Structure formats: structure tokens, C-alpha cells
Amino acid sequence: MVKTHFWHVVRREIIYQFLKKSFCGNLNLKMLEVGIGNGDVACFLKNKGIDMEGADIFPEAIANCKKILDIPLHQMDALKIPFRERYDIIGAFDLLEHIDNDTLALKNIFSACKTGGKIIVTVPAMRLLWGYFDIGSHHKRRYSKRELKEKMEEAGFKIERISFFMTLLFPVLFIYRLLFGMTKSARKVETGRITISPEHKPTPILNNIMLFIFRIEKCLLNFVNLPFGTSLIAIARKV
């Protein structure tokens, strides 16, 4: 599902696009993804020629990634990263919202970056979208642009670029959550039984339509930062 779901497909393309632009096309980089999860993004970036390593707190995530990725993998907590001045770029993709002390995680990432190295993150955005999906996904927060910027700067990074994404599809998601976010079926996430909805598992036709729209947005991100959306992406440099 992750391989073809419109959100996962275009999010990894946007991450690569931001990296390529930030490093002026020179992606001869040593990169660590913290919170590698299912390995989807790391696999995509490795296939683009980036020298990838992965880390996750969960041993099952590491075990699953070993089946699909031939890269160094580390089982570790984002709050206790043991490396210092090691990576050109560190990625944290939809990770920080799961961590109580996200500022400490960012400071650990700062220490693991080389001087002049960078961090790239994606996080869920806009508190008004908070709902049972966030509860079921064990999110601690959704970020404002200002909050993410301030926390990255507090960790020592200098922001290069920060933008919302999932902008064109924002009205669809917002209306969906208004209509269905408080239904009894949605409440099942409180007991750990997340209900699959069209938002999470669209039909193939709907998925293709959303994929097309989201890729239009990806093209826009080549030229402008977007003013609102369901997610934020930021890239910053260690100075």
C-alpha cells in the first residue's frame, strides 16, 4: 500500500526534490534517516544514488528493513543518538510528532551532523486538523510553521527553506475530517483499532486522481513555498 499510496509516493519525491535543490544537484552524500520505519523513503533515496544509513528505535522495523535494504542500520533512540559530526544530511520524516521531547531529538540530530551539514524534516501541520487519526497514530502534536522553525533554530540549525505541502488537497481532507472525524467508527482508534477510510486507503481511481493533483503541487514547490497544507517540510543547515 505504501509503495502506491499517493501521499507516500509524492512525499518521497518532494523530499528528493528539496535535497537536490539544496545541494545543487550534488547528492554524493552520507545520509542518515532517523525513524526509518518501513524503509520506503530510504529505499527511494538510495536508488537515487545517496549513501544511506537508517536508524529506528523498534527492532522489528530494523529487521524488516534488513529484508529490503542493503545499508547500515542502527537500532537507537532519537533522544540518544551516539554519533558526532558524522553525516552530511539527516532526515526525520514524520517522526518528531511522535516524540515528547522533540527539541532534544533535534539537538541530538544537530550533534550527529557535520558542520555545514543539514537536516530535512517533514511533520504533520495545522492544529485545526487534529483528530482521531492523530490519536490513533500516537501523535503528540501537529506543528505550526512558527513552532517548527523555532524548535529547529533552538537546536542550532539555520533554516534554509520551510514550506507547507498537501495544499491543493487540503480542502478535501479538511471537509472529510469535519464530516467524519467524530463518527463512532472514527472513535475506534481510541481502543487501538484504526478504521481505514478513503483518506487512508483510497480506491485506485481516487488514488490516481490525488496522485495527479499532488504532483502538480510538487511542480509548484520547485518555485514557491506554499502558504498552508496538511504537512510541513523544512531543510536547515548546521552552522
N, C-alpha and C positions, 0 to 999 in steps of 0.2 A: 504493500500500500504506500509506504513512504517513498518508494522509487518513482511512483507515478502521480502522487497527490500534488495538485497544482501548487500548493503553498510550499511544500518541501522542494519541489523542482525549481521554482523561481527563486526561492530564498537562497539556495546554494549558488545559483547563477549570479544573483545580486552580490553575494559575499565575494565571489571571484572577481566580479566587475570592479568592486571597490578596491580590492587588493591590487589588481592590475593597474588601476589608475593611480593609486597611492604610490606604488613602486615604479611607476613609469614603464610598465611592461616587463621589468626585470624581476622575474619571480624565482631566481636562484636563491631560495630562502630556506632556512631551517625554521619550521613552524611547529608549535605545539597546540593541539586542541584540548582544552581543559573541559571535561564533561563530554567526552566523545560519544556517549550514548550508543546508538546502533551503528555508528561509523559512516553514516551516509555522507556527511559533509567532508570528512577526512578522505574518504574514497574518491569523491569527486575532485578535490583539490590535488590529491596525489596523481590522479590521471591527467591533471593539467601541468604536471612537472614540478610541483612543490615538494620539498623534502619534509615529509610529515612525521610527527610523533603524536601519540594520543595518550590521554590520561582520564581516569574515571574513578570515583570512589567505590563503585559497585563491582565486585569481582565477576558477576555474571555479564556485565557489559564488556569487560576486558576479554572474557572467554569467548563471547560472541564475535567480537571484533577480530580476534585471532583467526577465526574461520574465514574471514573475507579480506583481511588486510595484512600485508606483509610489511609492517612498520613497527618500530619500537613502541611498546605500550607500557604504561605505568599505572599501577593501582595506587591512587593517592587522593587525599582530600584537598580541595581548592584552598582551604584555610591553612594547609600545612605543606605547601609546595617546597620541596627540598633544593631546587635548582637556583643558581645565582648567575646572572649575566650570560645566559646560555642560548637564548632564542632571538631570531630576527623579528619574529611575529608570533603572538599568542592569540588564539581565538577562543572566545567563550560565547557559544551560540545557544541562546535561550537557557542559560544556566543561572545567571545571577539572581533571577527572581525566585529561585528555589533555596537561596542561602540567606539565613537570618542576618549574618554579618557580611553583607556584600562588599562593604568598604574594605574589610580585612582581606577578602578574596582578591580584590583589585590591587591591594598593596603587595600581596604575595606574587601576583602576576607581574607587577612592576619590578620586583626583585629578580624575577626569572628572565626578564627581557634584557637584552644587551642595551648599553647606552646607545641611543639613536634608534633602538628597536621600537616596535609598535604593537598595539593591541587592537583587535577588532571584535566588537560585541554586537549581538542582537538581543533584544529584550521585548516582552510584550508592553504595549503602551496604552495610556489613557485610562485613568481610574473609572471613568463612566462605563467602560466595557466590563468591569469586574462582574463575574457571575459564577455559576456553578461549574463551568469548565475550569476556571482558575482554581476553585476549591478542590475539584477532583484531580487536578494536575499538581496539587500541593504548592501552588504559588504563594509567596509571601507578599507580593506587591505587583502592581503594574506601574510603569515608570512614566513620569513626565519628562519632557526633553531637558528641562532645567535640572531635575533631580539626577538624571544620568550624567549630565555634563559636570555637575558639581562633585559627584562622587568620584568620577574618573580624575578630575583635577585634584581632588583631595588626596588621591593615591599617588599623585606626582606626574600624571600624564598631561600633555598639552593636546587639546582637541584639534584634529585636522579637519574632520568633517563629521557632521551628525545630521541625520535625516529620518523622518518617518518613512515607512513604506506600508504597503497594503492600503493605499489611499483610494484608488478608483473603486475598490470593492468594499470600502468602509461602510457606505450606506446600506449595502445588502446585509453585512454582518451586524450592524447596529440595529437594524429593524428586526432581524432574526432573533437577536437576543432580547429585544423588547417584547416580542411576541411569545417566545418560547422559553426564555431564560428562567422563568419562575414556575413552570409547569411541574406537575408531580413527577413526570418522567425525568425531568432535569434534576429534580431533588435526589434522585437515586445516587448521584455522585457522593452525597454525604455519607453513604454507607459503603463507599468504595466501588460501587457498581456504575461506572460511567456509561451513560446512554449514548450510543452512536447516532449522530444526527447528520443531516445533509451538510452542515458546516464542517463536520469532521470526516465524513465519508460520502462525498457527493457521487451522484450517478456518473457513469463515463461521459455522457453528453455534457452534463453540467460541469464536470471537471475540465473538459476541453475548452468550454466557453470561458471559464475562470482563468485557465492557463493562458489563453489568448489575451484576455484583458490585463492580467498581471504582467505579461511580457511587454505590453505597451508601456506599462508603468516602469518596467526595468529600463526601457529606452529613455524615458523621461529623466530617470536618475543619472543618466550619463551627463546631463546638462544642468539640472537644478535639484535643490533639496526640496522635499515635499512638506507641506505645512501641517499635515495631520495624517493619521493612519493607525492601524491596529498594532504596529510594531515600530521599533526604533533600531537603527543601525548606526554605529559610531566607530570611527577609527582615530586613534590618538598615538602620539609619539612620546617615548621616554626621553626626557631632556636632562 
